[in-house]
Amino acid sequence: MKAERVPIQFSTFIPQLKRSRQLMQIEDNRDVTINQAKLAQSIKKRTKDTFSLTKNKVNDVSIQFKVEKRKIGEWYSSYDPYTVFSTKREAVVYDRKLKNTNREELRARVPTLYTYTHTKPTNKLSFALQGPHTAAHKIILKALVEAKTVVEVFKIFDEQVLTPDDVEEVIFTDEVPVSGTYSREMQERLERYVEDYEDYYDELLPMFKATNPDLIKIKHLTNILLNMDPYAVYAWKTTAKASHASLSGKGESLSTPTWDDLFDVPPSRSFRSSDNFTSFVDARRSLFDVYF
């Protein structure tokens, strides 16, 4: 199976979802609401309850800051890492506003497949254990910061995010070891990963049709799914720690990076499906071309 990320046919204000196996439409009626009638027809009925972004998944004890500086002239609130301000004062005002609404504190750095395969299934996931990225996280973050409406985030979701069925097939068919099976230890960790991916996907999908959509949460869930892509990181097929060289930064400190600065060619044996990986690279490259 080739996990293709086929670009949508984007007519003015009306993108159509083709990759998720569910036909969805979004209309921009100038107040960024979603065409509920058409979208509701496409969403599968799920019996699972929604859940907290951190419940049994991410250890968020380390989140202590309120306002942080990503780089010179770029401040953001710990409640919304996807909105930036040129001054600390503006960020503080925004941070206090969000705090008064009892929002969760969020990190733009989120777990990856590497995080899952290097964490025992019974342990909480750590923000610090992301592993080596193929395409730098900066590409995703910049795209989500630049996206100002639900329609714009949906376009990113539509073109970049794999469905849970695709992810499961990639993990347990396309990328399965030559032996045909994973070790018991790895199998349990991958099953947790696939289940969490589906939960996040199922939580996000209905949000695009909400009358009053939560843009911050929509961005964060989209960020999670993009980082959980099976090809977003490499070295996840072993529990051994990745090399120091592979974990080093990928041009993310550069003010005007090129694609080559932000892309790390993984070792040749990292992935079995060259078609899938090529599809991933093409998708991320298109994201880079739009936002850089």
N, C-alpha and C positions, 0 to 999 in steps of 0.2 A: 504494500500500500504506500502510495506517495502522499505524504501529508502536505498537500499543496496549499499555499496561501494566495488564492487567486484574487487580484485586485477587483474591487467592485466597479460596476458601471455607475458613476456618480453624476446624476442629473442635478440640476439646481435645487439644493435643500432637501433632496429625497434620495438618500443612499439606501441600497438594498443589501441585506445580508445574504451571502451565498455560501460562506464556508461553514457556518454553524449547523447546517442541515435543518434550519428553521427559517422560513421566510419572514423577515422583519422589515418594517419601513419606519423611517423617522421623518416627520415634517417639521420644518422650521416656520412657525407661524408668528415669528418676530418676538415671541416671548419664550421661545425654546421649550415648548411642550411637545409631548410625544403623541402620535396618532394611536391612541389606546385601542381602538376597535380593531385595526389591522394587526397590531402587534400582539394583542391578546390571543388572537386566533392561532398564532404561531408558537406560543410558549407551551411547552409540555407541562401537564399538571404534575407537580411534585408533592410528595408527602412529607419530605424532610423539613424540619423547622429551620429557620435561619439562625445564625449564631453570631456571637461576637467575633470581631476580627482577630482577637487574641486568645479566645477561649480554647484551652487545650492545644494551642498551636504554637504561639510565639511567646517567648519569655520577654516581657516588656519592662522588667524591673530596671533595666539600665537607662530607660528614658527619664532624664532628670531636667533637661533644659526646657525653657519656655520659648525663648527667641534665640535663633542661631544664625550665624553668618556662613553662607556656603562659599562665597568669595567676595571680593571687594565690590560693594554696591549691590549686594544680593542677600537680603535678610528674609527670614521666614519664621512662621509660628510652628511650634511643635504639634499643634492641632491640625495644621495644613501645610505640609512640605511642598505643595504644588502651586502655591501662590507666593510670589516674591516681591519684595519692596526694595527701593533704592536706599532707604534710610532705616536705621534701627527703630526710630520713633514710630514710623508708620507700622512697622511689624509688631511693635508692642501694643499699639492701639488695637490692631486686628486680633492679636493673640488674646487680649482681655475680652474682646467681644465674643470670641469663640469659646473661651473658658466659661463664660456666663451661660452658655447653652449646654453645658455638661457634655462636651464632645470628648471622644477618646484621643489620647495623644498618639501620633502616628510617626513612623519612620519611612522615609523614601527607600531606604535599603531594606529589602525584605528577603525571606528565605528563597532558596533556589532548589533545584533537584539535588544538587551537591549537598545542600544543607540536610536534606532528608536522608540521603544515603550515608551520611556521616553522623547521624544522630540515632540513638536507640529509639525504637517505636514508642516506648513508654516515657521518654524524656521530652521536655519542651524544646522547641526549636530556638536557635540562637541567631541574632542578627549578624553576628561576627563571622559566621561560618558559611560564607556564600560560595567559595570556590572560585576557580578561574573562569571568567566570562569569555565567550567567543566575541560577541559584540558588546562593547562597554555599556554599563548601566546608564551612563550619561546620555545616551541616545534616547532611551525610554523617558528618563526624567525630563529632559528638555522638551520632548514632545508633549508630555502631560502638563508641564508648566505653560507652554504656549497655547494649549487647547483651552479656550475660554467658555465653551458651551458643551452641553450634553451631546449635541450633534457632532461636534468635532471629536469628542472622546469616542463616540460610537464609531466613527470612521476609522480611528486607530484600532479599536477593538475588532471591527469587521475585517480589516485587512491583515491583522497580526495574530489574533488569538485563535488557537486550535480548540476544537470542541473536546469535551471529555472523552468521547468515543475515539477520536483521533489520537489523543494522548495515550489512552490505554493500549491502542493498537501499536503505537510507536514503541512503547515500553516493553510490552509482552510479546510482540511479534517482530517488528522491524529491527529493534536494537537488542534483542535477546542474544546472549552469548552463543558462540558457535556450538557449544555443547547442547544447546536447546533449553537450558534451565539456568536460573540464578541460584546462588546458594540460599539456604533457608533464611539466613540472616538478612541478606539483600532483598529477598522476596518480601519479607515482612515490612521492610522499610519502603519498598516501592509500592506495596499495597496501600500503605498509609498515605503516601504521596498522591496516588491516583484518586483515592477517596477524598482527600482534602481539595484537590484540584476541582473535582466535580462539585463539591460543596461551594467553593468560591464562585465557580461559574454559575451555578444555579441561584446563588444569592444575587449576583450582579445582573443577570439577564432581565429579570422583571423591573429592575430599577430604571431601565431605559424608557419604560412606558409610564412611569409615575407622573402624576399630575404636578407634583412639586418635587422633582428629583433632587437628591442630595449630591451635588457635583463633587464635593470633596470625597465622599465615600465611593462614588462611581470611579473617580480617578484612582483611588487607592486600590480598589479591587482589580481594576484594569492593570495597574502596576504589578500587583501580585501575580496575576495570570501571565503577564508578559515575562516576568522573571522566572516563573515556574516552567516555561517552555523547555522541553527536553533537550533542545539544542542551544539554549541560552548559556549553558555552561558545559564544560567537559570535565573529565576525570571523576565522573559520578558513578562509574561502574565498579569501583573498588572502594573499600572503606579506608584505604591508606590515604594519608594526607597528600595533597597536591604539592608539587615542588614550589620552592620560594620564588623561582623565576616566573612560573606560570601565574602566581598569585599577585605579582607586582602590578602596579597601575598601568592602564592602557591609554595614556594620553589624556586622561580626564582633567588634568590640571592645566592643559593648554587652553588658551582663550579662543583660538580659532583652529581646532583640530581638523585634520583630514580624515577620510574614512579609514585609511591605512593606520592612522594613529589610534583609532578606536576599535580596530578589529584585530583579533589574535587568532592566527591560523592554528587550530588544534593539532596534536599529533595525529598521524595518518590512521591509527587504529582506534581513535576515539569514538567514531560512529560507523556503523555498518551500512547504513543507507545514505549513499552519497546524494541521491535525489532529494531526500528529505532535508538534508543539511543545506543543499544548494537552494532549496525553496526558502528555508529559514534565512539564509544570508541575503537572498534577493529581497525578502520582505524588510529586513532590518536596514538594508542599504537604501531602500525606497524611503523609509522613515528618516534616515539620515539626510537624504537629498532634500526632503521637504523642510526639515527644521534646522538644518545647518547651512 
